[in-house]
Amino acid sequence: MYDVADALDSGRVDAIPRAISAIDRGDTLHGLFVLEGLHTSVSTPIARSYLGFCMAKERGQVREAVGLCQSALSADPENPGHYLNLGRVLLLAGDKPKAIAAFWRGISKNAGPESARPSDWPRNGRRREYDLIMDELRKLGIRKPPPFASLRRTHPLNKFTGKILARIGMR
């Protein structure tokens, strides 16, 4: 087992990946303790982003968490992990539309080279973040685009056409 006090005393940078791993397993309290202790000495964008998520989840400090995630995004806008954490924080705040938008921006940052397949991505790199974002979207329920994109989703033509296409198996 990883010792939190040891990481806090030594201020090691390798404590960040271990804290992130604990957070991914669902142990946000452990991640909060480690990242909060390292926050002043090792302030990387990814540490700020995950610290923000932990603060929102464990303490309910959503406003501060959004600020930390947004500061991480401004420092490193190409990292999809920041969008993952911002989306999680926004979900905790009850803002589902903004959370979904953040998740999709993270997916778009995660595209990689055009010729690359997801299986070609490195295991610890963007593939992990892609999988985590997709898991969050699956929990929310991924909706297909409306049949007529120029109309609102709630427009009767979109609703009935979508139901008919689903019934005949084309959707």
SVG drawing of the C-alpha trace seen along z (x, -y; Angstrom):
<svg xmlns="http://www.w3.org/2000/svg" viewBox="-44 -30 56 33">
<polyline fill="none" stroke="black" stroke-width="0.4" points="0.0,0.0 1.2,-3.5 2.0,-5.7 0.4,-9.1 2.6,-10.6 5.7,-9.4 4.7,-11.2 3.8,-14.4 7.1,-14.4 9.3,-13.8 7.3,-15.9 8.0,-13.4 6.7,-13.9 6.0,-10.2 3.2,-10.7 1.1,-12.3 0.7,-9.2 -0.1,-7.1 -2.7,-9.6 -4.2,-9.7 -4.3,-5.9 -6.1,-5.9 -8.6,-8.4 -9.3,-6.3 -10.0,-3.3 -12.5,-5.5 -10.4,-6.4 -10.8,-10.2 -10.1,-10.8 -6.6,-9.3 -6.0,-11.4 -7.2,-14.5 -4.8,-14.0 -1.8,-13.4 -2.5,-16.1 -3.5,-18.7 -0.2,-18.1 1.8,-18.4 -0.3,-21.3 2.1,-24.0 5.4,-22.3 4.5,-20.4 1.9,-22.4 1.5,-20.7 -1.6,-21.3 -2.7,-17.6 -2.3,-17.7 -4.5,-20.8 -7.1,-19.2 -7.3,-16.0 -7.2,-18.1 -10.2,-20.0 -12.2,-16.9 -11.3,-15.5 -12.3,-18.7 -15.6,-18.7 -16.3,-15.0 -15.1,-14.9 -15.8,-18.4 -18.4,-19.8 -16.2,-22.7 -17.5,-23.0 -16.6,-26.6 -13.0,-26.2 -12.8,-22.9 -14.0,-24.5 -11.4,-27.3 -8.6,-24.7 -9.8,-22.7 -10.0,-25.8 -6.6,-27.0 -5.2,-23.6 -7.0,-23.9 -5.5,-27.3 -2.0,-26.0 -2.4,-22.8 -5.4,-23.0 -4.4,-19.9 -4.7,-17.4 -8.0,-15.5 -7.6,-14.6 -8.4,-18.2 -11.7,-18.0 -12.5,-14.7 -12.1,-16.3 -13.9,-19.5 -16.8,-17.4 -16.9,-15.4 -16.9,-18.5 -19.7,-20.0 -21.7,-16.8 -21.3,-17.1 -22.5,-20.7 -25.6,-19.5 -24.7,-21.2 -25.2,-18.2 -25.2,-20.1 -21.9,-21.8 -20.4,-18.5 -21.3,-16.7 -19.8,-19.6 -16.6,-19.3 -16.4,-15.5 -16.9,-15.9 -14.2,-18.6 -11.9,-16.1 -12.8,-13.5 -11.9,-15.9 -8.5,-16.6 -8.0,-12.9 -8.3,-12.2 -4.6,-11.5 -3.2,-11.2 -5.8,-10.6 -4.3,-7.2 -4.0,-6.0 -6.4,-3.4 -7.4,-3.5 -5.5,-0.2 -2.3,-2.0 -2.5,-4.6 -0.1,-4.1 -1.7,-2.3 -0.9,-4.9 -1.5,-7.9 -4.5,-9.2 -6.2,-5.8 -6.7,-5.8 -8.3,-9.2 -10.4,-8.4 -11.8,-5.3 -12.5,-7.2 -14.3,-10.0 -16.3,-7.4 -17.2,-5.6 -18.6,-8.9 -20.6,-9.5 -22.0,-6.0 -23.1,-6.5 -25.0,-9.6 -26.4,-7.8 -25.1,-8.7 -27.8,-10.1 -27.6,-9.8 -27.8,-13.0 -31.3,-14.0 -32.4,-13.0 -32.7,-16.6 -29.8,-18.5 -31.1,-21.9 -34.2,-21.4 -34.2,-21.3 -34.1,-17.8 -37.6,-18.4 -39.1,-19.3 -42.0,-16.9 -40.5,-16.0 -37.2,-14.9 -39.1,-13.0 -41.4,-11.0 -38.8,-10.4 -36.3,-9.1 -39.0,-6.8 -39.9,-5.4 -36.2,-4.9 -35.6,-3.1 -38.7,-0.9 -37.6,0.3 -34.0,0.9 -32.3,-1.9 -31.2,-3.7"/>
</svg>
